[in-house]
């Protein structure tokens, strides 16, 4: 989303193909393999979690995505877990270059590639991350998500990690799980699985480059999310006013309510901006538009 003064925010979800969104975000009969076009009328970015598990898709698939998404849209794919978790960034040069090449048909639609580090990838392995960042291709954004406790201890390891990102113009992914862990897992049926999958780490808010990425993991209780999102309203507006281009990816425990939560968050960012009228209003969901016709 771009305001009239040039400030930019990329808003998105963890995926675009989710059958739970039929009849709301999408039309009631929209095939999931055709849902990207509808998704891109509402959101300007998406996390590419599928590549973390299965690697880069086929070239013809990537080319099709490029035709369905407008030029302002950004795909933020994750580096495959084979490279980050199995190989731990060691000796991955040829596979990394092949992965980037497979995504090249997206052109300017390719947003920052996210490097999700293992939960025990600490200071003794930062040299491997440094080697990766040194060979990172020019023109392709990079964002790194730490998960090792040492990266959140405010000690020498975290300082070295942040400085490494700053030196190479890479962003630090900020995973905000405060709302998700604000109640015991039995407070809602969907919480147990979500809490087991996400690391419970402190939130360290820092922008090390020009495209800070926030992954806001909401709670099943939407009222809780409002409180935990409040500090982000000011922070995101600050970054935009500084000329940065933040990415905000919104999740809920089972992601059924994620589109609505994302729309609420975006409206709050607009309302708190210096001139709300500069921003485009939240788009109606295609499924909502169709329902309004009947």
C-alpha positions as CSV (number, residue, x, y, z in Angstrom):
1,X,0.0,0.0,0.0
2,X,1.4,3.4,-1.0
3,X,0.2,6.7,0.3
4,X,0.1,9.9,-1.8
5,X,3.4,11.1,-0.3
6,X,5.3,7.9,-1.4
7,X,5.4,6.1,1.9
8,X,5.0,2.4,1.5
9,X,3.8,-0.5,3.5
10,X,3.6,-4.1,2.3
11,X,0.8,-6.0,4.0
12,X,0.2,-9.7,3.7
13,X,-0.5,-13.1,5.2
14,X,1.4,-16.4,5.6
15,X,-0.1,-17.8,2.3
16,X,-2.7,-17.1,-0.3
17,X,-4.2,-20.5,-0.9
18,X,-6.5,-21.3,2.0
19,X,-9.9,-22.9,1.4
20,X,-11.1,-21.5,4.7
21,X,-11.3,-18.1,3.0
22,X,-13.7,-19.1,0.3
23,X,-16.8,-17.0,0.4
24,X,-15.1,-14.1,2.2
25,X,-11.6,-13.3,1.0
26,X,-12.4,-15.3,-2.1
27,X,-15.6,-16.1,-4.0
28,X,-17.4,-19.3,-2.8
29,X,-16.2,-21.3,-5.7
30,X,-12.7,-19.8,-6.4
31,X,-10.2,-22.6,-7.2
32,X,-7.2,-22.3,-4.9
33,X,-4.8,-22.5,-7.8
34,X,-6.5,-19.3,-9.1
35,X,-6.8,-17.4,-5.8
36,X,-3.6,-15.4,-6.1
37,X,-5.2,-12.8,-8.4
38,X,-8.0,-12.2,-5.9
39,X,-5.5,-12.1,-3.0
40,X,-3.4,-9.5,-4.7
41,X,-6.4,-7.1,-5.0
42,X,-6.4,-6.9,-1.2
43,X,-2.8,-7.5,0.0
44,X,0.5,-6.4,-1.5
45,X,2.8,-9.1,-0.3
46,X,2.8,-12.7,1.0
47,X,5.1,-15.0,3.0
48,X,6.4,-17.8,0.9
49,X,6.5,-20.6,3.5
50,X,6.1,-23.4,1.0
51,X,9.6,-23.0,-0.2
52,X,10.9,-23.6,3.3
53,X,9.5,-27.1,3.1
54,X,9.6,-28.0,-0.5
55,X,12.1,-25.7,-2.2
56,X,11.5,-23.5,-5.2
57,X,8.5,-24.3,-7.4
58,X,8.8,-25.2,-11.1
59,X,9.7,-22.4,-13.5
60,X,6.3,-22.4,-15.2
61,X,4.6,-22.0,-11.8
62,X,6.8,-19.0,-10.9
63,X,6.1,-17.5,-14.4
64,X,2.4,-17.9,-13.8
65,X,2.6,-16.1,-10.5
66,X,4.3,-13.2,-12.2
67,X,1.4,-12.8,-14.5
68,X,-1.2,-12.9,-11.8
69,X,0.4,-10.4,-9.4
70,X,0.7,-6.7,-10.1
71,X,4.1,-5.2,-10.4
72,X,3.9,-3.6,-6.9
73,X,3.3,-7.0,-5.3
74,X,6.1,-8.7,-3.4
75,X,6.7,-12.4,-2.8
76,X,8.8,-13.0,0.3
77,X,9.9,-16.6,0.1
78,X,11.9,-18.5,2.7
79,X,15.2,-20.1,2.0
80,X,14.5,-23.9,2.0
81,X,15.0,-25.7,5.3
82,X,17.4,-28.1,3.5
83,X,19.8,-25.2,3.3
84,X,19.2,-23.5,6.6
85,X,18.4,-26.5,8.9
86,X,19.9,-29.6,7.3
87,X,23.0,-28.0,5.8
88,X,23.1,-25.1,8.3
89,X,24.2,-22.7,5.6
90,X,27.4,-24.8,5.1
91,X,28.5,-25.5,1.5
92,X,25.2,-24.4,0.0
93,X,26.6,-22.0,-2.6
94,X,25.4,-23.9,-5.7
95,X,22.0,-24.8,-4.3
96,X,21.5,-21.2,-3.1
97,X,22.3,-19.8,-6.5
98,X,19.9,-22.3,-8.2
99,X,17.1,-21.3,-5.8
100,X,17.5,-17.6,-6.6
101,X,17.6,-18.4,-10.3
102,X,14.4,-20.4,-10.1
103,X,12.6,-17.4,-8.7
104,X,14.1,-14.9,-11.1
105,X,11.0,-14.9,-13.4
106,X,9.3,-12.8,-10.7
107,X,11.6,-9.9,-11.5
108,X,10.7,-6.9,-9.4
109,X,7.9,-8.9,-7.7
110,X,10.6,-10.8,-5.8
111,X,10.7,-9.3,-2.3
112,X,13.2,-10.0,0.4
113,X,14.2,-13.6,0.8
114,X,13.8,-14.7,4.4
115,X,16.5,-16.8,6.1
116,X,14.9,-18.6,9.1
117,X,17.8,-19.8,11.3
118,X,17.5,-23.0,13.4
119,X,16.6,-22.6,17.1
120,X,20.2,-23.5,18.0
121,X,22.1,-21.5,15.4
122,X,24.2,-19.4,17.7
123,X,27.3,-17.2,17.8
124,X,29.7,-20.0,16.9
125,X,28.0,-20.4,13.5
126,X,27.7,-16.7,12.5
127,X,30.7,-17.1,10.2
128,X,28.5,-19.3,7.9
129,X,25.8,-16.6,7.8
130,X,28.5,-14.0,7.1
131,X,29.7,-16.1,4.1
132,X,26.2,-16.3,2.8
133,X,25.6,-12.6,3.1
134,X,28.9,-11.8,1.4
135,X,27.7,-13.6,-1.7
136,X,24.1,-12.5,-1.6
137,X,23.1,-11.2,-5.1
138,X,22.8,-7.5,-5.6
139,X,19.2,-6.4,-6.1
140,X,17.7,-9.2,-4.1
141,X,16.6,-8.3,-0.6
142,X,17.6,-10.4,2.4
143,X,16.0,-10.7,5.9
144,X,17.2,-13.0,8.6
145,X,15.1,-14.4,11.4
146,X,17.1,-15.5,14.5
147,X,15.7,-18.1,16.9
148,X,18.6,-19.0,19.1
149,X,18.3,-17.6,22.7
150,X,21.7,-16.0,22.4
151,X,20.4,-13.7,19.6
152,X,17.9,-12.2,22.2
153,X,20.2,-12.0,25.2
154,X,21.5,-8.4,24.4
155,X,25.1,-9.7,24.8
156,X,28.0,-9.9,22.4
157,X,26.4,-12.5,20.2
158,X,23.3,-10.4,19.5
159,X,25.5,-7.3,18.9
160,X,27.6,-9.3,16.4
161,X,24.5,-10.6,14.7
162,X,22.9,-7.2,14.3
163,X,26.1,-5.6,13.1
164,X,26.5,-8.4,10.5
165,X,23.0,-7.5,9.2
166,X,23.7,-3.8,9.2
167,X,27.0,-4.3,7.3
168,X,25.4,-6.3,4.6
169,X,22.2,-4.3,4.3
170,X,20.1,-7.2,5.5
171,X,17.0,-6.8,7.7
172,X,16.2,-8.6,10.9
173,X,12.8,-10.4,10.9
174,X,10.9,-9.6,14.0
175,X,8.7,-12.4,15.2
176,X,6.1,-11.1,17.6
177,X,4.5,-14.0,19.5
178,X,3.4,-12.1,22.6
179,X,-0.3,-12.3,21.8
180,X,-0.1,-15.9,20.9
181,X,1.5,-16.9,24.3
182,X,-0.6,-14.5,26.4
183,X,-2.8,-17.3,27.6
184,X,-2.3,-21.0,28.2
185,X,-2.7,-23.3,25.2
186,X,-6.0,-24.6,26.5
187,X,-7.7,-21.2,26.3
188,X,-8.7,-21.9,22.7
189,X,-8.6,-25.1,20.6
190,X,-6.3,-23.7,17.9
191,X,-3.6,-22.4,20.4
192,X,-1.9,-25.7,21.3
193,X,-0.6,-26.4,17.8
194,X,0.4,-22.8,17.1
195,X,2.3,-22.5,20.4
196,X,4.1,-25.7,19.8
197,X,5.3,-24.5,16.3
198,X,6.4,-21.0,17.2
199,X,9.4,-20.3,19.4
200,X,8.7,-18.3,22.5
201,X,11.3,-15.6,22.2
202,X,11.5,-11.9,23.4
203,X,10.6,-9.2,20.9
204,X,13.5,-7.1,19.9
205,X,12.5,-4.2,17.7
206,X,15.3,-3.1,15.5
207,X,15.5,-2.1,11.8
208,X,19.0,-3.0,10.5
209,X,18.2,-2.0,6.8
210,X,15.4,-0.5,4.8
211,X,12.7,-3.2,4.7
212,X,12.0,-4.3,8.3
213,X,9.8,-7.4,8.4
214,X,7.3,-7.9,11.2
215,X,5.6,-11.3,11.6
216,X,2.7,-10.6,14.0
217,X,1.3,-13.9,15.3
218,X,-2.1,-13.2,16.8
219,X,-4.2,-14.9,19.4
220,X,-7.6,-16.6,18.8
221,X,-9.2,-13.8,20.9
222,X,-9.2,-10.7,18.6
223,X,-9.4,-8.4,21.6
224,X,-6.0,-9.5,22.8
225,X,-4.5,-8.8,19.4
226,X,-5.6,-5.1,19.5
227,X,-3.6,-4.5,22.7
228,X,-0.5,-6.2,21.5
229,X,-0.6,-4.6,18.1
230,X,-0.8,-1.0,19.5
231,X,2.9,-0.4,19.7
232,X,3.4,-1.5,16.1
233,X,1.0,1.3,14.9
234,X,3.4,4.0,15.9
235,X,6.6,2.0,15.0
236,X,5.4,1.2,11.4
237,X,4.4,4.8,10.8
238,X,7.8,5.9,12.1
239,X,9.6,3.7,9.7
240,X,7.5,4.8,6.8
241,X,8.1,8.4,7.6
242,X,11.8,7.6,7.7
243,X,11.6,6.4,4.1
244,X,11.7,2.7,4.9
245,X,9.5,0.1,3.4
246,X,8.2,-2.2,6.2
247,X,6.5,-5.5,5.6
248,X,3.8,-6.7,8.0
249,X,2.7,-10.3,7.8
250,X,-0.3,-11.2,10.0
251,X,-1.1,-14.6,11.4
252,X,-3.7,-16.1,13.7
253,X,-3.4,-19.6,15.3
254,X,-5.1,-21.4,12.5
255,X,-5.1,-18.5,10.1
256,X,-8.8,-18.6,9.5
257,X,-9.2,-15.0,10.9
258,X,-5.9,-13.7,9.5
259,X,-7.4,-11.6,6.7
260,X,-9.7,-9.8,9.0
261,X,-7.0,-9.2,11.6
262,X,-4.7,-7.8,8.9
263,X,-7.4,-5.4,7.6
264,X,-8.0,-4.2,11.2
265,X,-4.2,-3.6,11.7
266,X,-3.9,-1.7,8.4
267,X,-6.9,0.5,9.3
268,X,-5.2,1.4,12.6
269,X,-2.0,2.3,10.9
270,X,-3.9,4.6,8.5
271,X,-5.8,6.2,11.3
272,X,-2.6,7.0,13.2
273,X,-0.7,8.3,10.2
274,X,0.2,12.0,9.8
275,X,-2.4,12.3,7.1
276,X,-4.9,9.4,6.9
277,X,-6.4,10.7,3.7
278,X,-3.1,10.0,1.8
279,X,-3.6,6.3,2.2
280,X,-5.9,4.0,0.2
281,X,-8.8,2.6,2.2
282,X,-8.7,-1.2,3.0
283,X,-9.9,-3.1,0.0
284,X,-13.1,-5.1,0.2
285,X,-12.6,-8.8,0.0
286,X,-13.6,-10.2,-3.4
287,X,-15.9,-12.7,-1.7
288,X,-17.6,-9.8,0.1
289,X,-18.0,-7.9,-3.1
290,X,-19.6,-10.9,-4.7
291,X,-22.0,-11.4,-1.8
292,X,-23.0,-7.8,-2.0
293,X,-24.4,-8.4,-5.5
294,X,-26.9,-10.9,-4.3
